[in-house]
Amino acid sequence: MITVAAHTFNLIDEPWIPVQQCQGPAQEVSLSQALTQAHTLDSIAADTPTVTAALHRLLLAVLHRALGPPDQAAWKRLWDAETLPEAAITDYLAGWRHRFDLLGSEPFYQCPDLARLTFGTPAALIPSMASGSNVTLFDHTTATTPVALTLAEAARRLVALHAFDLGGMKTPFPGHPKSAKDGPCARSAIILAAGATLRETLLLNLVQYAPDRERPLGTRAQDAPAWESDLPPGSPRQRVPRGWTDWLTWQSRRVLLQISADPDVEPKVTGVAICPGDAPHPAFQPRDVEQQMAYIEAKDGDVTTLRLNPHRTLWRDSMALAVREDHAPRTLEWLYRLDESGAFTLPELVPVLAFGQTANQAKYIAWRAESLPLPPQLLRPGDSPGLEALRSALETAEHIEALLISMARWLRAEFKTDKEIKDEAKKGWRPHQLDTYWTALTPAFDTFVHLLASHQHTHASDLWRQRLHSAATTTFAAVIATAPSGPRSLTVRGRITNTFHHRLREHLNALASGERP
């Protein structure tokens, strides 16, 4: 379907979005197909969580501009229908067709002003590949390996780049600084409610959209996605987003793809120029408009976005998704309002997906996708036995982890020099046996939330205490076994063991009595 002579690759028509069919193999579909056939598709199935999240945000921006929905009644009509309204979607895309051509004169998500620059390797579009100062992460290429991307792959990576690219030094546009800010999603978990099909998933995350009434929060009448706006100049800008779809399609970079010129060969992306792009104005906070992120209080008291951590499973931060905390993603608040009005009924458990990446300054470390079943009590503001049971369960588990760490430090302090203990403290040492503790609790948490969802609060808490005791004692046994042999070691181990079991009982008894840890 690619027309090389005409130099066109229109994302509305060309297959480029990887999906899993409900009944069938994985395949790539066009932007139009992903929306009009969403009821036949199970999910977006990109090869990285960041691309998956970025594609969801792109599709939601299109749906908001094509469908709204302006109010709950309009949302309910969309939910009750078997398919997304094809005519409205097709008409909208037709009106902006020229802006979705990857190779057109107004190329999708790109800036033609960059044509004067020297192009680098297209590996710069893929964080896992070596390019410049970015080391090889997951693949086996090096910076000298020739790279050429298909147009479909380049389009996916282009969307993800604007959303997830880390700040740092980029190729400067002539006369402008080379330092770029993080993309909107670079250091945050993107939270999505999941449905049985792609259509349901998109609708569950399609919040009220009425720019003339400043809905959602931070959205003004002039809000528009990138393709409805004038092409950005090559020079970077600092500005306040006009609203939700502007932020969903935020052009955090200035990018131009270099396309192979041989008319007899399927075109490939053989180079790319990437410069700093739009940066949020200092007066703007992402929370002013963002709908898909959760927030937590940092140790210093500041509020920061919830992030995915390869050493910390998402369920440990479940309370960040509780609507009553005013830190939950606004998409989940929207589902609560729909449930309260009768437009939608929350299921027994709300499946939630989280996508994100881990970085150290401007270096990628890992990306991650997690799923989490949420009891509907979390999505309903106000006190509830289930919500408090969940809070106490999580806090107790964290306090027991701290107990295990303190016992392990005590044990090591008995047999190490002061310098060794000080050096370990600087590195944030923790016993590796703690991985066993959290791994043992993960399946127990799944059972716990299922019991909470069915209002079996007492049974849930009893079971959780049993699992905490089992996981903690098993982990402690592994820690204490690392002590050296000898008479003095027996005495030390005895004191530490007695203290551990005494304090463990205190934590578990407090949980049983309903006291906060």
PENOR-V250281 format. One line per field, one symbol per residue. ss: DSSP state (H for helix, E for strand, - for the rest). Layout:
ss: ???
This chain:
ss: --E----E-E------EEEEE----EEEE-HHHHHH-HHHEEEE----HHHHHHHHHHHHHHHHHHH----HHHHHHHHH-----HHHHHHHHHH-HHHHE----------HHHHH---E-HHHH-----E--E--------------EEHHHHHHHHHHHHHH---EE---------EE---------EEEE----HHHHHHH-----EHHH-E----------HHH---------EE----HHHHH----EEEEEEE--------EEEEEEEEE--EE-----HHH------EEE-----EEE---E--E-HHHHHHHH-HHH----HHHHHHHHHHHH-------EEEEEEEEEEEE--EEEEEEEEEEEEEHHHH-----HHHHHHHHHHHHHHHHHHHHHHHHHHHHHHH--HHHHHHHHH-------HHHHHHHHHHHHHHHHHHHH---HHHHHHHHHHHHHHHHHHHHHHHH------HHHHHHHHHHHHHHHHHHHHHHHHHHH----
